[in-house]
Amino acid sequence: MRRLPCVLAIGVMGFYPLSASSAAPRERETIPDFSGFWSRAVFGLEFPESGLGPTRNLSRKPNGTSNQSKATGDYNNPNLTPEAARLIKERSEVTARGEDYANPSNHCLPMVAPYIFRVQGMEMLQMKDEVVILYMQDHQVRHVRLNGQHPTHVTPTWHGDSVGHYEGDTLTIDTVGVVAGPAAVLDQFGTPFSGALHLVERYRMIDYAAARAAQERALREYGPPATEQGAIVDRGYKGKGLQVQFTVEDKNMFVMPWSGLATYLHAAGEWVENVCAENIHEYYANKDTEVPQAGKPDF
């Protein structure tokens, strides 16, 4: 399973975004161009202006920003089902001990959206019948069929079954059938999901000022990431940004659907190799994770 994303990433690199010159006259008027190398300023999910949003970190630094090293998800949120509240509380207790619970990042597993928005670098390839989203970590690739429907019986996969369509200047993506594996989390605070997860994403271009303001709000909430993933925001770029507004629904984990955002500006530099290696060394902490040691060989 781990080799599949790599094969897909190599296979799609020969395609190019649908350009205005290659589109029919009607398509030139209706299909937005999302091409480019995009980057987020933070790992965390952004909060909507109103309504139910992502899980907040109860642990804060003296300056008021989220304390990422001691993540304590708000397990008292009334929108959580008892099962979701229990899981967030248990995972918060693990981080309070200076340890870490199972998540896609530390288990080198594919990331489900919206968790995958923590990957700072992203590109979108727009084709006639499909949109392919590439993420600059672990060769992760999402395939979105355009103008299609979900099959009657969906076979669960890591990224789920995604269908999309354009609505004026917006690309809407509907995803179901995601595998709820051993590290089923939606964010950095252990918010869980089940096989009933239903995600709707709406991508659109926004003015530079709005995109920059959104990223600044996210930085005030989370602070800058401790380690950049090689996709730093280009501070000299003043063009439009790309923003995704998403809505999460999961009857097993949430009382009501909730929403969030992820805002991108053009990235500085080039696309780099960024792969999760299955080893015990924590590069960000410059130490080895303690693992059980056998007193004698098994054979």
N, C-alpha and C positions, 0 to 999 in steps of 0.2 A: 504493500500500500504506500510506503514512503517514497518509492521511486516514481509513482505515477505523476505527481505534480511536476517533477523535473522534466519528464518526457513531454508533458503538455506544454510547459513553458517554452521548451525548445521548438516545439512544433508550431506554435502560433506566432513566433517572432517574424515569420516571413510575411505576415499580413500587415496591412496598413489601414489607418482610420479612413472612413468614408469621407472624402473631401468634396468641397463644393463643385470642383471641376468635373468630378466623375459622377455626380448625382444628377438625376433628372430635374427639370425646372421646378416641379412641385416639391421634390425632396429638398432642394436648396432652400426653400422657404420654410420648411417645417422641421428639419432635422438639425438640432444644435451640434456644434463641434466640440467634443470634450477631449480632443487629442492633447498630448503634452505629458510632461513628467511632473507629477503633482506631489506636494509634501504637506503634512500636517505639523503644527508646532508642538503638539503634546501627544501623549499616548491615550489619555482618558477621553471618554465620551462627553460631548458638549450638551449643555442643558437647554431646553426650549425656553422661549420667553414666558410661556405660561403652560399650565397643565402638568400632568404627571411626567416625570423625567427619570433619568438613570439613577442608580443607587449612589448615594453620597457617602463619602468617607467621613466617619465621625472623628477620626484622628487627624488633628491639625497641627501645623507648625506654628511657632510664635507669630509669624507674619500672617497667619490665617489661611495659608494654602494647604492643600491636601498633603498629609504626611504619607507619601507613597511607601516608605520603608516599614510603616506600621499600619497597614490597611485594615480598617475596621468598618465594614459595610454596615449601613443602617438597617439592622435586622428588625427594628421596630416599625418600619414603614408599613402602614396599614394596607397598602396595595399588595403586599406579599401574602401568599397562602402560607399556612402553617409549615408546610414542607420547605418552601423557599426560605422562610425566616430561619428555620432550624439549620439549613445548610449554610446560609450566610454567617450565622452565629458561630457554627462549628469552625468554619474556615477563618473567621476573624480571630478565634481563640488560637488557631494554629500560628497565624502571623504574629500574634502577641507574644508567642514563645520564641520568636526569632526564626521560625521555621517557615515552610511554604507548603501549601496544599497543591494537589494535582491540578495543573492547568495546561492548556496547549503549549504555552511558551516553554515551561520547564520539562514537558514530556515530548517535545518535538512532534506535536500532532497538528494536523490542519486546523485552522481557526475558522469558526463560524462568524458570520456577520451578526451583530455589530462588533464583536470582539476583534475581528480582523482589522477594524479601523485603527487599532493601536499601531499597526505597521505604517510608518510615516510615508514611505514611498509607494506610489501607485500610478499605473497607466491604464487607459481605457482604449481598446481597439474596436472601432465601430465598423461593422460590415453589413451587408444587405439583410441577412437573416439572423445575425448573431452579434452580440456584444461580448467581448472577452475582457475581463478585468485582471490585470497582473499586479501582484504585490511583491515588493522588494524584500521578501523574507521567505526562505524555505521554498522558493519556486512555486508559490501558491497561485493558483489560477481558478477563476470562476467563469463559467460559461452561462450566458443568458440567451435563451431562444427568443427571438422577436416575433410578436404577433401570434404566439402559440398558446396552448392551454396545458395545465398540469394533467398528466394521465390519471385515469380513474383510480388506479392503484399505484402509488409512488413507492419505488424502492429506495429506502433511506440511503443517503450518501453523505460524505463529510460536509460538503457545501450545500447540499440540498438540491431540489429541482427549482430552477429559476426561469421565469418567463417575463418578458418585458415588452413595453410599447412606448412610443413617443406621444406625448400630449403637448403640442405646441413646443415650448422651449424646455420641456422636462422629459427625462427618461424615467419611467416608473418600472420598478422591478419587484416582482412578487415571488417569494421563496417559501417553500414548504418541504417536508421530507428530509429534515436534517438529522443526522445520527447524533443521538444523545449518548456519547461515549463516556469513558472513565473520567474525562476532564471537561464536562459539559458546563462551561461558564460563558457569560455574555460580556463580562468586564473584568477589571483588575481587582474587584472587591468580592469576587466569588458569587455573583448573582447567577443562579442556575437556570437551565432551560431543560425541557423535556422533548420527547418526540412530537409533541403538539405545537412546537414553535412555528409561528407564522410571522414572517418579516416582510414589510413593504418599504422600499427605498425610493426616494425621488431625487434625482440628480438634476441640477441646473446651474448655469453660470450666474454669478452675481458680481456686482461692481467691486473694484479693488477695495474701496473704503469699507464696504460692508464685510468683505472677507477678512480684511485686516482687523477690524473691530471684533469679529467673532473669534479670531485666533487670540487676540489680546484678552478677551474674557476668559478663554480656556486657560491661558497662562496664569491669570489671576486665581483661577480655581486650583490648578494642579502644579503650577511652577514649571520650569523647563525640565525636560527629561534628563535623567542622570547620565545617560549615554545615548548619543545620537546614533541613528541606524544608517547613517550615510546618505540621508535625504534631507539636508538642511534647507529651510526655506530661503529662497533667493531674495535678499533684502533690496536688491536693485530693481526687482520686477514690480511694475506698477499696473499691470493689466488685470483682467478679470480673474476671479477665483472660481473654484468649483466647490459646490456645497451639496451634501446629501442630507436630506431630512428623512429619518426612518421612524417606523412605528413597530413596536414589538408586541405580539399577542401570544400568550401561552396560558391556557385555562388551568393548567396544573400548577403554575408558579405565580401567576398574577391575577388579582381580582379583576382589574381592568387593563386595557392596553396602555402602554406608555411610549413616549417619543423622545428623540434626541437628535443631535446633529454631528456631522463631521465636516470640517471646513479645510479646504486645500488652497494653497497658492503654488506657483511654479517653484520647483526645486532647483537648488544650485548644484552643480557638479554632474556626474554621470551615474548611470545605473550600475550598481556594484553587486558583487556576489555577497549574499548575506544569508548564511545557512545555519540552522540549529544543529549542532553536533551532539550526538549522544555520548556524553562523557561526564565525569564528576567535577570538572573544574568550572567554578563560577567566575567568568572573566570580569564581571562587573564588581565582584567583591574580592577578587584576587585570592581565592581560597578554594580548597577542594571540599565538596560536600561529603559528610560522613556517611559511609555506606557499610553494611554488614561485611565482615571479613571472615573467611573460613579458616578454622584452625589448622586444617589439613586438606590436601587435595581430595576431590570427590572420586578420583580414579587414578 
